[in-house]
Structure formats: structure tokens, C-alpha cells
């Protein structure tokens, strides 16, 4: 019986399915009136927009002109560019110079237009970044407010029912016992609901504090400085004496200032020592030589068969340079 009753339903379904294509075939001409509603005219309007933009930038025409030159090398010839000077340009025909002038002007114009487009895009990206930051702050604030609501003393008092042992509740068959068990189940559900919200709010508050701290201390935007601060916090945390972000920042900032001051002092000391060496060399080169131009062996061992002052006189007679040096020394002593 069930089989017989099922068969007519299948046949009825097939008759309905078979019947549905007929109207679909008849409805096929329905799209015909669509072209008469003039949507194509609206679609055709934006089509010329792209060529107009390209024409404004002058890229299509410039590409055609560049193709007319033939194959253009990927890299310019350094030797050819070095050989070009003012006379090379002046010797070109006026028509060629005029052509180059207008091509350069066209390139400058297209470059300035593209620069303007990029500037607008950069402004839009900055605006979106600011909006994202604002929305993020709002989200953090909303999570914090929701957490404050969940941390309300009255709400927390309700959650205490979740920790109440069943043994301490009234008999389950009394209205009080039933109500106590209902409150315990509600409190347990609310605690499960509250836990992720409280955790997210805590993390959001930490992120908000960190963002505010970075905004007030631009040095935290420096990757190396931030790495040093994070390294100090991790090191102190592993050692069992964690340090707050503000204290870690102050410590790293002080270390960097001391290091910079030490480097500056070392550079100044090195510069002073270099200057002192230069002055010493200049003084030594400009100061007269006060040494005796006559060697000691002349008076001790003799010279040209004579000893003492006579040997000295004969040595000076035979060595004009030593004599000139002696005379310059004597003139220096008189001037003093």
C-alpha cells in the first residue's frame, strides 16, 4: 500500500517538473525587451573613461612616438652620454630641439599628474589608517565598558551562586531547592559567558595602554629601541623580577643616553688629540733647530790635523751648510 501511494506522488512530481519547462521556454523571449530599457547606453558611457585618462596622461601617444624611434636599449650608453655636451645640443636642428622640448614638457606634465594621483591615494590610505585606529580604540573602549558592567558588584554577587555546593542547598523537591538550583545553573552559564569577555577586555586594555604609551614616546617606534625594551622585560621576567613597560623604557633610554654621551666624549677626546698632534708637528717644523752644527767627533778626535776650536773652524770652513746653520742660530739668539 505504501508503494502504491508513493508512486502517484512521484508521477505528480514529474508532471510538475515536466510542466515547468514549458513556461520557461515561453519566458525566454522576456530578455528581449531588456535592450529597449537603455541600460547599454549607461554601460557604454564609462567605457571611454579609460582612454580619456590615458589621453590625459599622454601615455598612449608617448608610446607610439617611442615606437617610431625603433628599438630602444634597456640601459643607456655611458660613453655616449659622456660625449654629449652643450655644443652637441646646440648643433641639432631647431625642429629636433623643438621636438625634444615638447616631449620633455609632456613627460613632466604626465609625471606631475601621476604624482598627484599617487598623493591622493596616499592621503586616502592615511585617512583609512586613521579611521581603522579610531575604530580599534572604540572597540577597545566598548570591551572595557562591557567588562565594567560584568564586574558590577551586584552581578558578581549573582555569580557566587555558581560556587555554592549542592549539598548546602535546600531539598530539591521544595520550591526553595528548585530555585537555588536554577540560580546555580544561570550563574554557571553567566560565568562561562563572562570569562572570554573579561579576558578580551583585559588584553584590549593592555593594548590600549601600550598604544597610548607608544604615541607619547615616539622612540618606541624605532625597531631597535623597542627590541631592547622587550629584551629587558623578557630577561627580567625569566629572572623572576618582572619590570613594567615604563620602567624598562626609562632604563633603556638612560643606557642609550649614557652610551651616546660616552661616544661623544671619546670623539671629542680623539679630535683634541689629533689637533694637538697637528699643532705639535707644525710647531716642530716651524721652530729653528738649536742643535750644534759641528759634530762632537770634530773637537774630540780632531779634523784636518787639528783639534779643539781650530778643528771646529776648519770644519765650518769646509762645510758651508753647517756654517750657515751656525750663523742663523747666532742671529736668533741676538733677536731674543
Secondary structure, DSSP 4 states (H G I P E B T S, - for coil): -HHHHHHHHHHHHHHHHHHHHHHHHHHGGGGGGGGGGTHHHHHHHHHHHHHHHHHHHTHHHHHHHHHHT-PPPSS--HHHHHH--HHHHHTS-HHHHHHHHHHHHHHHHHHHHHHHHHHHHHHHHHHHHHHHHHHHHHHHHHHHHHHHHHT-HHHHHHHGGGGS-GGGSPPTTSHHHHHHHHHHHHHHHHHHHHHHHHHHHHHHHHHHHHHHHHHH-GGGGSHHHHHHHHHHHHHHHHTT----HHHHHHHHHHHHHHHHHHHHHHHHHHHHHHHHHHHHHHHHHHSPP-S-SS-HHHHHH-BTTB-HHHHHHHHHHH-HHHHHHHHHHHHHHHH-
